[in-house]
Amino acid sequence: MVTGPLTAQWGSSGRQVFRLGLSASYRPGARTVERALDEGVDYCFCYGFDGQMIRVLSGLNADRRERVMIATGAYNLLWGHPHLGRTLEKRLRQLKTDYIDVFHFLGVTKEKHFPPRVREELQRLKESGRVRAVAASIHARAFAGRLARDGELDGLMIRYNAAHPGAERDIFPHLEPHRPGVVSYTATRWRFLLRRPRGWTGAVPDAGQCYRFVLTNPHVDVALTAPRSERELAANLEAVRRGPLDEEEMNWMRAFGARVHETAGWFW
């Protein structure tokens, strides 16, 4: 349940999180990661190759570590499922921590990529105490909706933006009664939502408006941002602090997103 424009309860965990989360996949610099934490960002997604974020997170003292949700995961390799436990151990060493807050199975594009044995292994990692919540990054929306309805996961990481609003139909109506935490990514649709599509004569949104579109939906607990610089981070933080878009702005974003979807071509 949203408690204000800037914070939300992450799923049914009872834990409050800042609604803009951080990814350092574009290597914005350790200073940018540090500023995000100083500004109240407390959900950080760590890929394992993002050394700048790893350096900052691995240096947190015990008190601050407890106040930051660190999410990471193992990738679906398509030709064979990775050893989840081995990846977990590597992340624990990299981050110099005893536990991961949210551990994902990443890149599920089809239901067959996430078989029961993988879900069972995730649960075993949670039972070990080294993982506090288990989740998956899922492109197959209908499957994600079923997982949410059945309460199989503590969290879902999904694509949701003005050009791809399908989660409103396929996932969000199925979140109760188990209410997994919902983290969205690619608010700008890999920056396509920041460009003028063919035939569009109206205004074009900036990144901040894209994040505000996502966070206007109360079903999204955290929207990930992946700034390229401290300046981009500051602009995104300033935007989300303005709060939700109004009805007129939402209608404009939806119309713009639909046009982008029609003209920008296929992309995950």
N, C-alpha and C positions, 0 to 999 in steps of 0.2 A: 504494500500500500504506500502510495506517495505521501510523504509528510510535508512536502514543500517543493519549490521549483528546483532546489539544488540537491536534495537528498531523497533516498528511497530505502525501503527495507529490501534487502537482497533475498528475493523469494520468500520462503517460510523460515529462513534462518534466524530472524529476529535481529539481524545485524544491519545497521544503517550504513549506507555508502553514498559517497559523492557521485552524482549521476553522470559525470564525465570521467571515463576511465582512460588509462594511458597505455599505448603501445609505443615502443621505440624502434619499430621496424625500419624507419627511414633515418635512423641514427641522428637524432636532433642534438646530441651532445649531453654529457653527464649533467651539465649545469641546467639544462632544460628539464631533465628528470627530477633533479633536486628542487627546482622551482615548482614543478607540479605537486610534489609532496608538500612543500611549504604552503601552497595555495589551497590545500585540503583534498587534493586528489588522493584517493586511498584504495583504488582498484587498479592494479598494474598487471598487464598481460605480458609475460616473458616467453619469447620463442626459444631461447637457448643460444641463438647466434647474436643477440643484441647485447654486445658486451658493455655498452654504456649503461644500460639499465641494470645489468647484472652487477656491475661495480658499485652502483649506488645502493641497490637493495641488499647486497651482501654486507654492506657496511652499516646497516641499521642497528641501533642498540636494541636490547630486548624489549623495552617499553614501546619504542616506535614500531618495531616489527609486529607487535600484537595489534597495532592500529592500522596496518596495511594489509589488504587482501592481495596475496600474490597468486596469480593464475598462470598455469602453464599446461603442457600436455605432450602427448606422443602422437605422431602423424600416422594416419591410415596410408599404408604404402600401396594399396590396391592389389599388388601381387602377393602380399603376405603381411599379416598383422605384426606390428612391432612388439618387442618385449616391453610391456608397459612398466614393469617393475624396474627394468634396467634404466629406462628413461627417467623414471622418478628418482632413482638413486643419483643419477647424473645431475639433475636439477637441484637436488638437496645439497650436493657438494658445491655446485657452482654458486648457489645463493647463500651458502653457509647458514642453513636453517634446519630445524628439526622436522618441519612439516610444510606442506603446501596447502594453501587455503582452498583452491579449486583446481583439480586436475582433470584435464580434458582428453577425450579421444577426438582428434582433429581431422577434418576433411571428409566427413561422411556425406557422400553425394548420392548414395543409394542405400536402401535398407540392408541389402546383403553385405555391405561394407561394415556393418555394426552388428554382428551376430551375437546370440546370447552368451557365448563363451567370453567374448570381449567385455560385455557388460558385467558378467560375473567377476572377471578379473579386476575390473574397476572397483567393484564393491569390496573385494578382498583387500585392495589397497586402502580403502577407507577404513575397513575394520582393523587394519594394522596400526592406525593412529597417526600414520605419516601423511595422511590426506584427510582434510576436514570435509570436503564436498567433492562429488564427482559430476562431470558434465561432458557434453559433446558439442562439437562444432558441426552443424548439420545444414546441408543445402536442400535435402529432401523434406520439404515443409510438411507434407501430410504425415510422414513418418515421425517428424518432430512433434507434431500435434498428438499423435498416439502415445509417444513416450511421455509427454507432459501429462496427458490424461491418466495414464497408468501409474504415474509416480515413480518411474524407473530411475530418474536422475535428479540430482539436486539443482542442476543448472543447464541451460541451453545457451549456446552462442549461435546467433542467426544473422542472416543478411536481412536488413530492413532499412528502407529509405524511400524517398518520394517516387522513385522509378520502380521500386520493387516493394509494394505494400502488401504482398500476398499473405504475409504473416497475420494480417488483421483477420483474414478468413480462415487460414489453415492451422494457426498455432494459438493465437491469443484467446479464442473462445474455449480452448481446452486446458487452460492453465490450472483451473480449480478442479478438485479441492486441494491438490498437493502443492501447487504454486511453486514451481522451480524458479530459481533466479534467472532472469532474462538479460543477456548481454548482446547488444547489436554491434555490428561492424559495418564498414563501408557506407557511412552516412552520405558521402558525396558520390557514391557509385564510382569509385576509382577516378574521381574528379570529373566525370562526364556531366554531373549536375552543376558544375561550375562553368560550363561552356554553353554558348548559344546553339541550340539544335537547328537544323535546317527548317526554315519556314516559321520560326518563332520570332515574333516582333516585340514581345513584351520584355519586362525586366528579367534579369538572370540572377539567381540567388548567389550569395557568397557562402563560404563554408559554415559560418556561424548559423545562418538560416537553415542549412541542412541539418545541423546538430539539433537545433531547436525543433525542427519538424519531428525528428525521431523522439525527442524527449517530451514532446507534447503528449505523446501516447503514454498513459499511465501504466501500461503493461511492460514497458521497457524500464528496467532498473538502472542499467548502465549502458551508455553509448561510448564505444571506444573511439579515441582520436589518436591519429598517428602523425603528429606534427613533424615538419622538416626542420624546424628551428624554434628557438625560444619565442620569437616574435609570433609565429603561427599559434603556438600554445597560448600565449597571452590573448590573442584575438579570439580564439575559441572559448576560452574561459570567460572573457568579457561578454561574449554572445549568450552563452547558456545562462549567465546570471541575469539576463533580461527576462527569463522565464518563458512560458509556452507562447507559441504563436496564437494569434486570434483566429476566428473562423474565416475571415476574409483571406488572411495570409495562408492558412492551411489549404483553402480552395485553390489559391494561386499556385502553391507548391505542388499540389496534386496534379493540376493541369500541366504544369511544366514537367513534372516527373513522367507523366504519361507520354508527353511529346518526346522526351529523351529516350524512353523505352522503345518508342516506335522507330526512332531514327538512328540510335547509337549502335545498333547491332547487338548480337548475342555476347554475353559475358557472364561468367559465374557471378 
